[in-house]
Amino acid sequence: MPSLYYSDAVCSKPLFEQVKEKIIDQIRKGVWQANAMLPNELALADMYSVSQGTVRRALQALVQEGILVRHQGRGTFVASFRRNVSNVKTRINWFESDDVTLKVGQSKIVSFEKIAPLGKVLQRVGTQQGERVFHIRRETSWAPNGEVVCFDDIYLPERFYPGLTLEKLTSSDYPIIYAFYQEVYGVTVTHMQDVARAVLLNPEQAQKAGVQTPFPGIMIQRTSHNSYGEIVELRFLLNVTENQSMILSR
Amino acid sequence: MPSLYYSDAVCSKPLFEQVKEKIIDQIRKGVWQANAMLPNELALADMYSVSQGTVRRALQALVQEGILVRHQGRGTFVASFRRNVSNVKTRINWFESDDVTLKVGQSKIVSFEKIAPLGKVLQRVGTQQGERVFHIRRETSWAPNGEVVCFDDIYLPERFYPGLTLEKLTSSDYPIIYAFYQEVYGVTVTHMQDVARAVLLNPEQAQKAGVQTPFPGIMIQRTSHNSYGEIVELRFLLNVTENQSMILSR
């Protein structure tokens, strides 16, 4: 009796996981958008016919995953990259300056173009027939006019960012590019995977980073996903670890 | 009234955090040793005069931190690096083989010596007057007799590992060196911090790794702590990312 088997399998999923999925589903459908306040725990418990404890566990998990954010005494909200920026920055950036007084890198866009996706790597973003991709190059340093500590190559599939221009990207003062994606295009990153390898800087990069070749760096290939699991950004980050390092704890 | 102030501050710490600390304290005192089963939630709730929900939350946090481990249908245990090895391996090793069929690296010890700690780096382990440090060199590859993918320099303060010898280290078949620390010396690692930088391999390393110089790698400086916060191991891991990469998700 396979139907019973499947039914058992569904029922054995913990209740809070089921509630979690229902909440994510509401966010996907746009019922609750970025910055929207969720109903309180009791209302949610009532809505899904579960205990308040189960709702609390689901909310806790969603907060840990960065999909929701809690504001003490005010409630639980759909995460916004703008409101939650200090939290988001540490969640996104692995690298920290060796100079503890330098907390935030300064990024500048050095090129912007719309291209036809080419190569194995660009196939990763799952572009559709004839679709183009925006290619943004950024350079980041810990201080204005300082040595470059990170070279970014960002690829954005056009269907998620229709009509994107350099002016749009730079006209507003978004604290972080993910806030721009979210607020202007409704694209919320809920999951990232980074794959890191060591590479050698090329002569131009070494010159901008203020180091002598051969000089090594850590290249991160990052895929950022929305809650549907679609890749909404592909990025290559080349980090120079002369004056910064990558901190990992557990 | 500063005393009231302090008393308020203590009381405002969430109840489950207080329970967590009490459980860690029992583990520190050796009341519950590695592999020991903890009393069930109801008994713990009774012991600490809190609700079962509070106990559950404390246990969940300790499981997430790797201090406890849960065996479905059997109970909650003090984490053992031997019993929980597949879990522990992914928690400790950031690097994965590009060949998905190769899941576990083969490590061999290439040198073992007892030395006087020297240099800024060795001061980090907080050695006491006249104390010496064991220095172990290991090389790891994904397959026996394959190219080296990781060069390890491990430093162990003598006071945590009295009478350590190469024979002891190699005589038993510990699945992971942290299981050896725990079972032979009662040293349980509860927290690690890794600081990663890119470096160039030296010619000998490049030859063993089967690559041409200049070739970059990712050097991790790892400090491993016991539940008292003491550094029980200082390690430098030089990872060659020719046939493996570092995977990070969130």
Interface residues (C-beta under 8 A of the other chain):
Chain A: G53 G66 R91 W94 H191 M192 Q193 D194 V195 A196 R197 A198 V199 L200 P214 P216 G217 I218 I220 N239 V240 T241 S245 M246 I247 L248 S249 R250
Chain B: G53 G66 R91 W94 H191 M192 Q193 D194 V195 A196 R197 A198 V199 L200 P214 P216 G217 I218 I220 N239 V240 T241 S245 M246 I247 L248 S249 R250
